Amino acid sequence: MHQKNLHTAFTSLLGTAAWWIRLLMFNGLAGVVTGFVAMVSAQAAGVPGKGRVIARSVAAFMTAFYGISPVALAVDLVAGDCLSLWGGPTGVQVVVLPDLAGCATAAALFAATARRGGRRAAKPRRVAAVLVPLCLIVFLPTADLAPGEHTSAQECGFGTDVLDLQLAEVKDFGERAFLCEVRRAEAAGDSRAEDPIEMGYPGAAAEGGMADRELLAEARHRCLRSTSAEGPVRRSSRIDGALPRMCPGMVAMSQFRVLRSSLELLIEDDEDREKCRRFRHRPRAEPVVVHSKPMWTDHGILESYEGSEGAGYLLDDLGDDRLVTAKPGHLVMDVHADHVICVTGEAYARRPPLELAGWDQVVEVGYRSPTGRIRIGDPMYGGADGLPDLAFRGKGDYRVRVHYREPDWENDDRRPQQLLVIVYPGRDSRTLVLRTARGGTRI
């Protein structure tokens, strides 16, 4: 376990005590004042030893609080190259250097309360013992509160590339690119997430937001977390949105996730094809065109749309058979959205033999194709993922016979949902319900 984690836990525990005791404010100012008051009061009461004990106890508490981060950093550096875990040199400057000031204050307090025997120390030494901790207290916290450099959006100009959701194209990497991405978001008023680190941070510049050094230190920390088993830290629209500029590993992981997701979809598609192949239709006559494909639909509707003539909501015309309805330029079929659909489209030059055995529903309708394009697919994708064209004779009148077989509702691996669409030329516009649903289990 890295000592950085121990440092975080330890300072959180002592931080609670520090809130109540108030000895650690301004790098130990309250502690020094407490020790000074204790020494003077004990001297006046004739018990200087008690004042010395109180002052040195305060110094010990300050050493324990402020000394944990330098010690933890030293142990990590000895154990291995763990500087990056602390946010690099900038992170050490932000996290560790202020604690070194507190340690120096505690050491000065120890020196000022040291027991001296024999000859009294010279006056310059006594004055120095008081001035050193006071100077540390006055100047070091003030330096820590300095805002530091703050890159502006005007300095950055316009970006050369845009981070997409899948991080497929990230051209500009590095600290400068990251800072500019954040500053552009600030200038654009991107406040989708109010990050407490970005608001009221001790190193914040006057115009708002974190100074560059704190921003880079926080980004390095989040980069490490984003690619570790611990997972990312809390969400911030500005910092996390620009992290890919600083984290090539994050880009690689994102691209890997996209690739893995694409591979999983290919595997699922291959499994669906094999499932449908086991139940492929064997026609009784020779078709002119045959196309087969497994499909999914978001809303339980498959259609062919060429630009319908007239108004009206076509789904209302499905009727009791709830399988297929049509008007010129628009053909709609009702299926189940939660199961893969093994769709087969067959086109014939003349009316094929009727097949009813093994099907739960068979309905035939008349259909007029105004453009000569009958392509059955999911309307959410505009039919782009559907079957190729079944209108082999171009525009004109057709008969469309739709066969439907329900899936095994418990496990469609045993029997998938099947849809057979037969198209052949014909001017008859009647709707023929040739076989009705059994049991009404399909919604």
QUIPE-V719374 format. One record per residue. N is the residue number from 1. RES is the residue in three letters. OMEGA is omega in degrees with one decimal (999 if undefined). Layout:
N/RES/OMEGA, N/RES/OMEGA
This chain:
1/MET/179.6, 2/HIS/-179.4, 3/GLN/176.3, 4/LYS/178.8, 5/ASN/176.6, 6/LEU/178.7, 7/HIS/-179.6, 8/THR/-179.1, 9/ALA/-176.7, 10/PHE/-179.4, 11/THR/175.8, 12/SER/179.3, 13/LEU/-179.7, 14/LEU/179.3, 15/GLY/177.2, 16/THR/177.7, 17/ALA/-178.9, 18/ALA/179.5, 19/TRP/-177.7, 20/TRP/-175.1, 21/ILE/176.2, 22/ARG/-179.1, 23/LEU/-170.6, 24/LEU/-178.2, 25/MET/179.7, 26/PHE/176.8, 27/ASN/172.5, 28/GLY/-179.4, 29/LEU/179.8, 30/ALA/178.6, 31/GLY/178.6, 32/VAL/178.8, 33/VAL/178.7, 34/THR/178.7, 35/GLY/179.4, 36/PHE/179.2, 37/VAL/179.8, 38/ALA/-180.0, 39/MET/-178.7, 40/VAL/-178.8, 41/SER/-179.9, 42/ALA/178.6, 43/GLN/179.7, 44/ALA/-179.4, 45/ALA/179.0, 46/GLY/177.7, 47/VAL/-176.1, 48/PRO/-179.4, 49/GLY/-179.9, 50/LYS/177.9, 51/GLY/179.0, 52/ARG/179.4, 53/VAL/179.9, 54/ILE/-177.6, 55/ALA/-179.0, 56/ARG/175.3, 57/SER/176.2, 58/VAL/179.0, 59/ALA/178.4, 60/ALA/178.1, 61/PHE/178.0, 62/MET/178.8, 63/THR/179.6, 64/ALA/-177.3, 65/PHE/-175.1, 66/TYR/-176.5, 67/GLY/-174.4, 68/ILE/-177.5, 69/SER/175.5, 70/PRO/179.2, 71/VAL/179.8, 72/ALA/177.3, 73/LEU/179.6, 74/ALA/179.1, 75/VAL/179.0, 76/ASP/-179.5, 77/LEU/177.5, 78/VAL/-177.0, 79/ALA/-178.2, 80/GLY/-179.1, 81/ASP/-175.8, 82/CYS/-177.6, 83/LEU/-178.5, 84/SER/179.0, 85/LEU/-179.9, 86/TRP/-179.4, 87/GLY/178.9, 88/GLY/-179.6, 89/PRO/179.3, 90/THR/178.1, 91/GLY/176.8, 92/VAL/179.1, 93/GLN/-177.0, 94/VAL/-171.1, 95/VAL/-168.7, 96/VAL/-174.9, 97/LEU/175.9, 98/PRO/178.1, 99/ASP/175.1, 100/LEU/176.2, 101/ALA/176.8, 102/GLY/177.3, 103/CYS/178.7, 104/ALA/177.1, 105/THR/178.7, 106/ALA/179.0, 107/ALA/178.1, 108/ALA/177.8, 109/LEU/174.3, 110/PHE/-177.6, 111/ALA/-178.1, 112/ALA/-177.9, 113/THR/-179.3, 114/ALA/179.4, 115/ARG/180.0, 116/ARG/178.4, 117/GLY/175.4, 118/GLY/-174.0, 119/ARG/179.9, 120/ARG/-177.9, 121/ALA/178.4, 122/ALA/-177.0, 123/LYS/178.6, 124/PRO/179.9, 125/ARG/179.5, 126/ARG/178.6, 127/VAL/-179.5, 128/ALA/-179.5, 129/ALA/178.3, 130/VAL/-174.2, 131/LEU/-176.3, 132/VAL/178.9, 133/PRO/179.3, 134/LEU/178.6, 135/CYS/178.1, 136/LEU/-178.1, 137/ILE/-174.6, 138/VAL/-168.9, 139/PHE/-175.6, 140/LEU/176.6, 141/PRO/178.9, 142/THR/177.7, 143/ALA/179.9, 144/ASP/-179.9, 145/LEU/178.7, 146/ALA/-173.6, 147/PRO/-177.5, 148/GLY/-178.2, 149/GLU/-178.5, 150/HIS/178.9, 151/THR/-179.9, 152/SER/178.2, 153/ALA/180.0, 154/GLN/178.0, 155/GLU/-173.3, 156/CYS/-175.8, 157/GLY/-178.9, 158/PHE/177.6, 159/GLY/179.5, 160/THR/176.9, 161/ASP/-177.6, 162/VAL/178.3, 163/LEU/176.3, 164/ASP/-173.2, 165/LEU/-177.2, 166/GLN/178.0, 167/LEU/-177.0, 168/ALA/-177.3, 169/GLU/174.4, 170/VAL/-174.2, 171/LYS/-175.4, 172/ASP/177.8, 173/PHE/172.9, 174/GLY/-175.4, 175/GLU/-178.6, 176/ARG/179.6, 177/ALA/178.7, 178/PHE/-179.0, 179/LEU/-178.5, 180/CYS/178.0, 181/GLU/179.7, 182/VAL/-177.1, 183/ARG/176.3, 184/ARG/178.4, 185/ALA/177.4, 186/GLU/-178.8, 187/ALA/179.8, 188/ALA/179.3, 189/GLY/-179.6, 190/ASP/-177.1, 191/SER/-179.6, 192/ARG/177.0, 193/ALA/178.1, 194/GLU/-177.3, 195/ASP/179.9, 196/PRO/178.0, 197/ILE/-177.9, 198/GLU/-175.4, 199/MET/176.3, 200/GLY/176.8, 201/TYR/-176.0, 202/PRO/-179.5, 203/GLY/-176.1, 204/ALA/177.7, 205/ALA/-174.1, 206/ALA/-177.2, 207/GLU/175.5, 208/GLY/-179.3, 209/GLY/-178.8, 210/MET/171.8, 211/ALA/-173.7, 212/ASP/-174.7, 213/ARG/177.9, 214/GLU/179.6, 215/LEU/179.5, 216/LEU/178.1, 217/ALA/178.4, 218/GLU/179.6, 219/ALA/178.9, 220/ARG/178.3, 221/HIS/-179.2, 222/ARG/176.2, 223/CYS/179.6, 224/LEU/-179.4, 225/ARG/-175.9, 226/SER/-179.7, 227/THR/-180.0, 228/SER/179.9, 229/ALA/-179.4, 230/GLU/179.8, 231/GLY/-176.1, 232/PRO/175.0, 233/VAL/-174.9, 234/ARG/-174.4, 235/ARG/171.8, 236/SER/-174.3, 237/SER/-175.9, 238/ARG/-176.5, 239/ILE/-177.0, 240/ASP/178.9, 241/GLY/-179.5, 242/ALA/-175.4, 243/LEU/179.4, 244/PRO/177.0, 245/ARG/-177.3, 246/MET/-169.7, 247/CYS/174.8, 248/PRO/178.1, 249/GLY/177.5, 250/MET/178.3, 251/VAL/179.7, 252/ALA/179.5, 253/MET/178.6, 254/SER/178.5, 255/GLN/176.6, 256/PHE/178.6, 257/ARG/177.9, 258/VAL/179.6, 259/LEU/179.2, 260/ARG/178.5, 261/SER/178.3, 262/SER/179.0, 263/LEU/177.7, 264/GLU/178.0, 265/LEU/177.9, 266/LEU/178.8, 267/ILE/178.5, 268/GLU/179.1, 269/ASP/178.2, 270/ASP/177.1, 271/GLU/177.9, 272/ASP/179.1, 273/ARG/179.1, 274/GLU/178.1, 275/LYS/-179.3, 276/CYS/-179.3, 277/ARG/179.7, 278/ARG/-176.9, 279/PHE/-177.7, 280/ARG/-177.0, 281/HIS/176.0, 282/ARG/-174.6, 283/PRO/179.0, 284/ARG/175.9, 285/ALA/-177.0, 286/GLU/178.8, 287/PRO/175.1, 288/VAL/-179.1, 289/VAL/174.9, 290/VAL/175.4, 291/HIS/178.2, 292/SER/-179.1, 293/LYS/170.4, 294/PRO/-178.7, 295/MET/168.5, 296/TRP/177.7, 297/THR/-177.0, 298/ASP/-171.9, 299/HIS/176.8, 300/GLY/-179.3, 301/ILE/167.4, 302/LEU/-176.8, 303/GLU/166.2, 304/SER/-174.6, 305/TYR/178.9, 306/GLU/-173.1, 307/GLY/-170.5, 308/SER/176.5, 309/GLU/179.6, 310/GLY/-177.4, 311/ALA/177.8, 312/GLY/179.3, 313/TYR/-169.3, 314/LEU/-178.8, 315/LEU/178.5, 316/ASP/-177.4, 317/ASP/-178.0, 318/LEU/177.0, 319/GLY/-175.9, 320/ASP/-178.4, 321/ASP/176.5, 322/ARG/179.0, 323/LEU/-175.5, 324/VAL/171.6, 325/THR/-174.2, 326/ALA/164.6, 327/LYS/-174.9, 328/PRO/177.5, 329/GLY/-177.1, 330/HIS/-179.8, 331/LEU/-174.9, 332/VAL/177.3, 333/MET/-177.5, 334/ASP/179.2, 335/VAL/179.7, 336/HIS/-172.8, 337/ALA/-171.7, 338/ASP/-178.5, 339/HIS/175.9, 340/VAL/-178.9, 341/ILE/175.0, 342/CYS/-173.8, 343/VAL/174.6, 344/THR/175.7, 345/GLY/-179.8, 346/GLU/177.2, 347/ALA/-176.8, 348/TYR/177.5, 349/ALA/177.2, 350/ARG/-175.7, 351/ARG/179.8, 352/PRO/177.2, 353/PRO/-179.6, 354/LEU/177.6, 355/GLU/178.8, 356/LEU/-175.5, 357/ALA/176.6, 358/GLY/-179.7, 359/TRP/178.6, 360/ASP/178.4, 361/GLN/173.8, 362/VAL/-179.7, 363/VAL/-179.9, 364/GLU/-178.9, 365/VAL/171.4, 366/GLY/-176.4, 367/TYR/176.0, 368/ARG/179.5, 369/SER/-177.7, 370/PRO/-177.6, 371/THR/-177.6, 372/GLY/-179.0, 373/ARG/176.4, 374/ILE/-179.0, 375/ARG/-174.6, 376/ILE/179.6, 377/GLY/179.6, 378/ASP/-179.3, 379/PRO/179.0, 380/MET/-179.5, 381/TYR/178.1, 382/GLY/-179.7, 383/GLY/-176.2, 384/ALA/-179.0, 385/ASP/-173.2, 386/GLY/179.4, 387/LEU/171.5, 388/PRO/-173.7, 389/ASP/176.6, 390/LEU/180.0, 391/ALA/-171.9, 392/PHE/179.2, 393/ARG/-179.4, 394/GLY/-177.0, 395/LYS/-178.6, 396/GLY/-176.7, 397/ASP/-180.0, 398/TYR/166.0, 399/ARG/-179.5, 400/VAL/179.7, 401/ARG/-175.2, 402/VAL/177.8, 403/HIS/-179.1, 404/TYR/174.5, 405/ARG/-179.3, 406/GLU/174.8, 407/PRO/165.6, 408/ASP/-171.2, 409/TRP/179.1, 410/GLU/-176.5, 411/ASN/-177.3, 412/ASP/169.7, 413/ASP/179.0, 414/ARG/176.3, 415/ARG/-178.5, 416/PRO/172.7, 417/GLN/-174.8, 418/GLN/178.4, 419/LEU/177.6, 420/LEU/-179.7, 421/VAL/179.9, 422/ILE/-179.2, 423/VAL/175.3, 424/TYR/-178.1, 425/PRO/178.2, 426/GLY/-177.2, 427/ARG/179.9, 428/ASP/-177.4, 429/SER/-176.7, 430/ARG/171.9, 431/THR/-177.8, 432/LEU/174.5, 433/VAL/-173.5, 434/LEU/176.1, 435/ARG/-177.0, 436/THR/-179.3, 437/ALA/179.3, 438/ARG/174.5, 439/GLY/177.5, 440/GLY/-177.1, 441/THR/-177.2, 442/ARG/-178.5, 443/ILE/999
